[in-house]
Amino acid sequence: MKERTLITISRQYGSGGKEIAELLAKKMETRCYDRQILYLAAEKLGDSDMDMDTILDMSYKMPDNSMGSFMEGVNSLGYESIPSYNKMYREQAKVIRRIAEKESAVFLGRCADVVLKEFPECYNFFIYADEEFRRERAKEFYGNKSIKELEKENKTRERYYNYYTGQKWGDPLNYDLMINTSRFSVQKAADLIWDYVTSCQSE
Protein backbone atom coordinates (compact mmCIF):
# COMPACT_ATOMS: atom_id res chain seq x y z
CA MET A 1 0.00 0.00 0.00
CA LYS A 2 1.30 3.45 -0.95
CA GLU A 3 2.57 5.98 1.54
CA ARG A 4 -0.15 8.30 2.83
CA THR A 5 -3.06 6.16 1.68
CA LEU A 6 -6.34 7.58 2.97
CA ILE A 7 -9.60 5.70 3.40
CA THR A 8 -12.89 7.32 4.36
CA ILE A 9 -15.89 5.39 5.63
CA SER A 10 -19.40 6.81 5.59
CA ARG A 11 -22.10 4.55 6.98
CA GLN A 12 -25.65 3.98 8.02
CA TYR A 13 -26.05 3.68 11.76
CA GLY A 14 -26.02 -0.01 12.68
CA SER A 15 -24.36 -1.23 9.48
CA GLY A 16 -20.97 -2.08 11.04
CA GLY A 17 -19.06 0.80 9.46
CA LYS A 18 -17.14 1.63 12.63
CA GLU A 19 -15.90 -1.95 12.98
CA ILE A 20 -14.88 -2.02 9.33
CA ALA A 21 -12.92 1.22 9.74
CA GLU A 22 -11.10 -0.19 12.77
CA LEU A 23 -10.27 -3.43 10.95
CA LEU A 24 -8.86 -1.46 8.02
CA ALA A 25 -6.74 0.70 10.29
CA LYS A 26 -5.31 -2.45 11.84
CA LYS A 27 -4.50 -3.88 8.39
CA MET A 28 -2.83 -0.61 7.39
CA GLU A 29 -1.00 -0.35 10.72
CA THR A 30 -2.30 3.16 11.14
CA ARG A 31 -4.99 4.97 13.12
CA CYS A 32 -8.74 5.19 12.70
CA TYR A 33 -9.92 8.73 13.37
CA ASP A 34 -13.46 9.32 14.57
CA ARG A 35 -14.27 11.33 17.68
CA GLN A 36 -10.59 12.21 18.13
CA ILE A 37 -11.17 14.76 15.35
CA LEU A 38 -13.79 16.47 17.51
CA TYR A 39 -11.46 16.72 20.50
CA LEU A 40 -8.71 18.23 18.37
CA ALA A 41 -11.10 20.69 16.72
CA ALA A 42 -12.59 21.69 20.08
CA GLU A 43 -9.07 22.26 21.40
CA LYS A 44 -8.34 24.63 18.52
CA LEU A 45 -11.52 26.54 19.30
CA GLY A 46 -10.59 26.73 22.97
CA ASP A 47 -13.45 24.45 23.98
CA SER A 48 -11.47 21.38 25.03
CA ASP A 49 -12.87 21.55 28.57
CA MET A 50 -16.34 20.54 27.32
CA ASP A 51 -17.47 16.94 27.74
CA MET A 52 -17.88 14.71 24.68
CA ASP A 53 -21.69 14.86 24.69
CA THR A 54 -21.56 18.66 24.48
CA ILE A 55 -18.91 18.56 21.75
CA LEU A 56 -20.95 16.02 19.77
CA ASP A 57 -24.07 18.12 20.13
CA MET A 58 -22.27 21.20 18.84
CA SER A 59 -20.62 19.30 16.00
CA TYR A 60 -23.98 18.17 14.61
CA LYS A 61 -25.72 21.52 14.88
CA MET A 62 -26.98 23.27 11.76
CA PRO A 63 -29.54 25.98 11.01
CA ASP A 64 -33.02 24.74 11.94
CA ASN A 65 -34.29 25.02 8.37
CA SER A 66 -31.08 24.64 6.38
CA MET A 67 -32.14 24.36 2.75
CA GLY A 68 -28.88 25.74 1.40
CA SER A 69 -25.33 24.63 2.07
CA PHE A 70 -22.64 25.61 4.54
CA MET A 71 -20.48 27.25 1.87
CA GLU A 72 -23.34 29.51 0.74
CA GLY A 73 -23.55 30.87 4.29
CA VAL A 74 -19.79 31.24 4.70
CA ASN A 75 -19.42 33.13 1.45
CA SER A 76 -21.79 35.83 2.71
CA LEU A 77 -20.26 36.24 6.19
CA GLY A 78 -16.99 37.27 7.72
CA TYR A 79 -15.35 34.56 9.83
CA GLU A 80 -16.27 36.19 13.15
CA SER A 81 -19.94 36.17 12.12
CA ILE A 82 -19.97 32.43 11.40
CA PRO A 83 -21.93 30.47 14.06
CA SER A 84 -19.87 28.31 16.44
CA TYR A 85 -21.13 25.04 14.93
CA ASN A 86 -19.90 26.10 11.50
CA LYS A 87 -16.53 27.00 13.02
CA MET A 88 -16.42 23.52 14.51
CA TYR A 89 -16.86 22.02 11.04
CA ARG A 90 -14.10 24.21 9.63
CA GLU A 91 -11.72 23.19 12.41
CA GLN A 92 -12.55 19.53 11.88
CA ALA A 93 -11.74 19.87 8.20
CA LYS A 94 -8.40 21.51 9.01
CA VAL A 95 -7.52 18.72 11.45
CA ILE A 96 -8.41 16.03 8.90
CA ARG A 97 -6.25 17.66 6.23
CA ARG A 98 -3.31 18.09 8.59
CA ILE A 99 -3.41 14.40 9.46
CA ALA A 100 -3.72 13.41 5.79
CA GLU A 101 -0.69 15.49 4.87
CA LYS A 102 1.47 13.54 7.33
CA GLU A 103 0.34 9.90 7.37
CA SER A 104 -1.92 7.15 6.09
CA ALA A 105 -5.20 7.05 7.98
CA VAL A 106 -8.77 5.81 8.07
CA PHE A 107 -11.44 8.45 8.71
CA LEU A 108 -14.92 7.57 9.94
CA GLY A 109 -17.61 10.07 8.95
CA ARG A 110 -17.05 13.82 9.48
CA CYS A 111 -17.48 14.45 5.71
CA ALA A 112 -13.88 13.32 5.24
CA ASP A 113 -14.55 12.10 1.70
CA VAL A 114 -15.26 15.66 0.58
CA VAL A 115 -12.67 17.30 2.84
CA LEU A 116 -9.99 15.09 1.25
CA LYS A 117 -11.26 15.06 -2.33
CA GLU A 118 -8.09 16.71 -3.65
CA PHE A 119 -5.80 14.06 -2.16
CA PRO A 120 -4.80 11.56 -4.89
CA GLU A 121 -4.57 8.41 -2.76
CA CYS A 122 -7.95 8.85 -1.05
CA TYR A 123 -10.60 6.13 -1.39
CA ASN A 124 -14.18 6.56 -0.25
CA PHE A 125 -16.67 3.90 0.83
CA PHE A 126 -20.28 3.87 1.99
CA ILE A 127 -21.45 1.05 4.26
CA TYR A 128 -25.15 0.23 4.48
CA ALA A 129 -27.38 -2.69 5.44
CA ASP A 130 -31.00 -3.75 5.33
CA GLU A 131 -33.39 -2.99 8.15
CA GLU A 132 -33.42 -6.46 9.69
CA PHE A 133 -29.61 -6.62 9.86
CA ARG A 134 -29.40 -3.24 11.56
CA ARG A 135 -32.20 -4.14 13.96
CA GLU A 136 -30.31 -7.26 15.07
CA ARG A 137 -27.03 -5.35 15.47
CA ALA A 138 -28.84 -2.70 17.50
CA LYS A 139 -29.87 -5.36 20.00
CA GLU A 140 -26.29 -6.55 20.41
CA PHE A 141 -24.18 -3.41 20.04
CA TYR A 142 -26.39 -0.34 20.49
CA GLY A 143 -28.28 -0.89 23.72
CA ASN A 144 -31.28 -2.47 22.00
CA LYS A 145 -32.19 0.71 20.12
CA SER A 146 -35.21 0.56 17.85
CA ILE A 147 -35.00 0.86 14.08
CA LYS A 148 -36.81 4.18 14.48
CA GLU A 149 -33.95 5.46 16.65
CA LEU A 150 -31.39 4.22 14.13
CA GLU A 151 -33.20 5.98 11.30
CA LYS A 152 -33.34 9.21 13.30
CA GLU A 153 -29.54 9.10 13.58
CA ASN A 154 -29.25 8.39 9.85
CA LYS A 155 -31.42 11.41 9.08
CA THR A 156 -29.10 13.56 11.21
CA ARG A 157 -26.05 12.23 9.38
CA GLU A 158 -27.70 12.80 6.01
CA ARG A 159 -28.73 16.36 6.81
CA TYR A 160 -25.30 17.15 8.25
CA TYR A 161 -23.45 15.75 5.22
CA ASN A 162 -25.74 17.42 2.68
CA TYR A 163 -25.50 20.79 4.41
CA TYR A 164 -21.72 20.86 4.83
CA THR A 165 -20.72 19.30 1.50
CA GLY A 166 -23.43 20.36 -0.96
CA GLN A 167 -23.57 16.70 -2.01
CA LYS A 168 -26.09 13.95 -1.28
CA TRP A 169 -25.27 11.47 1.47
CA GLY A 170 -25.40 7.92 0.14
CA ASP A 171 -25.23 8.92 -3.54
CA PRO A 172 -23.10 6.22 -5.24
CA LEU A 173 -21.40 8.85 -7.39
CA ASN A 174 -19.63 10.12 -4.25
CA TYR A 175 -17.93 6.82 -3.37
CA ASP A 176 -15.59 4.23 -4.84
CA LEU A 177 -17.79 1.41 -3.56
CA MET A 178 -21.03 1.01 -1.64
CA ILE A 179 -21.07 -2.18 0.43
CA ASN A 180 -24.14 -3.96 1.80
CA THR A 181 -23.05 -5.68 5.02
CA SER A 182 -26.33 -7.61 5.16
CA ARG A 183 -24.75 -9.98 2.66
CA PHE A 184 -21.44 -10.75 4.35
CA SER A 185 -19.43 -10.13 7.48
CA VAL A 186 -17.73 -6.88 8.44
CA GLN A 187 -14.41 -8.73 8.17
CA LYS A 188 -15.14 -9.63 4.55
CA ALA A 189 -16.22 -6.05 3.88
CA ALA A 190 -12.89 -4.80 5.26
CA ASP A 191 -11.05 -7.37 3.11
CA LEU A 192 -12.99 -6.22 0.04
CA ILE A 193 -12.01 -2.58 0.64
CA TRP A 194 -8.40 -3.60 1.21
CA ASP A 195 -8.33 -5.58 -2.03
CA TYR A 196 -9.95 -2.72 -3.93
CA VAL A 197 -7.45 -0.12 -2.73
CA THR A 198 -4.38 -2.31 -3.27
CA SER A 199 -5.64 -3.27 -6.74
CA CYS A 200 -6.14 0.40 -7.67
CA GLN A 201 -2.64 1.23 -6.49
CA SER A 202 -1.07 -1.59 -8.50
CA GLU A 203 -2.49 -0.30 -11.79
N, C-alpha and C positions, 0 to 999 in steps of 0.2 A: 504494500500500500504506500502511496506517495506521501512525502512529507507535507504536513499541514492539510491533510484530508479532513473535510468537514461534513458531518451528516446531521441533518435536521429531521426531527420526528414531530409531526402534527398528529393528533389522534382524537378519536371519540372517547369520551369518558367511559371506562369499563372495557376497553378493547385490548388492553395489555400493552399499550404503547410505551408506558414508563419502563416496564420490564424489558421490552425489546431494546430501548435506548441503553439501559444499563448493561445488557448482554453485549451490545455492540461496543460500548466503551471498554468492556473487559477484553474483547477480541482485539481491539485496536491498542490496548495498553495505554489508554488515555482517560480523560475524565468525562463524565456525563454532567452537563450543566442544566439545572432546572431552577430551583428556588434560590440557589447561590447567586444567580444573576440579580435577583431582587435585593438581596442583602447588599451586594456591591453597589447597586444603583442607589439604594437608600442611603448608603454611607456617603456617596458623592453629593447627595442632596442635603446631607447633614441630618438625616432622619434615622440613623442606625440604632437609636435607642428605642425605637418602636418595636412591638412584638410582631411575630410573623403574621398573625391574623390581621393586624392593622395594615401591615405592608401589602399583604395580598389584596385586601379590600381596596386600598388606594390604587394598586396596580391594575385592577380590573374596572376602575371607574371610567365612565365616558359621559358625554352629555346625555340627558334623559331621553331626548328625541333626536339622536344623531342620525340624520339621513345622509349627511355628507361624509367626508373623510377627514382624518386628522390633518393631513397636509393642507387641505383647503383652509382649515382654521389657522394653522401656523402661518401660512402665507399672508394672512391679513392682520397678524398681530406681532408686536415686538415680543422678544423672549420673556421679558418680565411680566407681560400680560397673559402669558400662556398658563392655564390652570395647572395645579400641582400634579394631577394625574397624567397630563400630557408631558410634563417635565419628567415624570417617572419613566414613561415610555422612551423618551429621548435618551435618558441615562442608561436604560437597559440596552438600547441599541448600541450605544457607545461601548459599553462593557463587552457585549457580544463581539463586536468588531475587533476590539483590542485583543481579546482572547484568540480570535481567528487569525490575527496577524502573527501570533507567536507560536501556535501549536495546533496539532490535530485535536479535534473535539467532537463530541456529540451534544447537540442542543435539543432540549425537549420543550416544544411550544415557544412562547414569547415572540412569535412572528419571525423567528430566526431565518426561515427560508427566504423571506423578502429582505430582511436586514443584510443578509450575506449574498444576495443575488449577483453581485459583481465579483465574487470570489470564484476562480476557475474550478477548483477542486471541491465544490460544494454540491452535495447530493441530497435531494429532498424527498421525503416519504410521508404518506398519509396512512394511518392505521385505523381501520374501522371493523365493525363486527355486527352481526345481526342482533336483534333485540333479545332473543332467548339466551344467547351466549353472554351478553352483557348483564342480563339479569342474574345468571348463575354466578358470574364473577363478582357481582355486587354483594351477593350473600357471603362469599368467602373472603373477599379482600376489602370491601368498602362498607363494612358495618351494616350489612343487609339493607342497603339503600334501595328504594323502589326505582323502577324504570323511569317513572315520572321525575324523580330527583336527578337521575343521570341525564335525562333529556334537558332539564333546566340548566345543568352545567354546560352541556353541549351548546345550548342557545347562547349562553354567556360567551363561550369561546368563539362561536361563530360571529357574534356581534363585535366582539373585541377585535378579531382578526380583520373583519371587513372594514371596520372603522379606521384602524391604524395602517392598513396596507393598501386600501382601495381595490383589493382583489376579493374573490369569493372563497371563503373557507370550504375545503373539500372539493373544489373544482379540479378535475384531473389534469388540466392544463398547467397547474401550478406545481406539479410534483413529478418526480422521475417514475415512481411507482405508487399505486394505491393497493394496500394489502388487506385482505379480509381474513382476520384471525379466527373467524368461525370455522374455517376450513382446515387449519392446521395449527400446531402449537406455536407459542411465542418464540421458542427456540428455533423452530424451522423458519419463522418469519425473519428472525435475526440473521440466520444463515443465508436466506435468500437475498437480503439487503447486502450482506458481506460479499456474496458472489457477484451481485450486480455491480457494486462499486469496483471491485478488483478487476472484473471483466472490462468495464469502461476504461480503466486506467491502463490496461494492457493493450488497448487498441493502438 
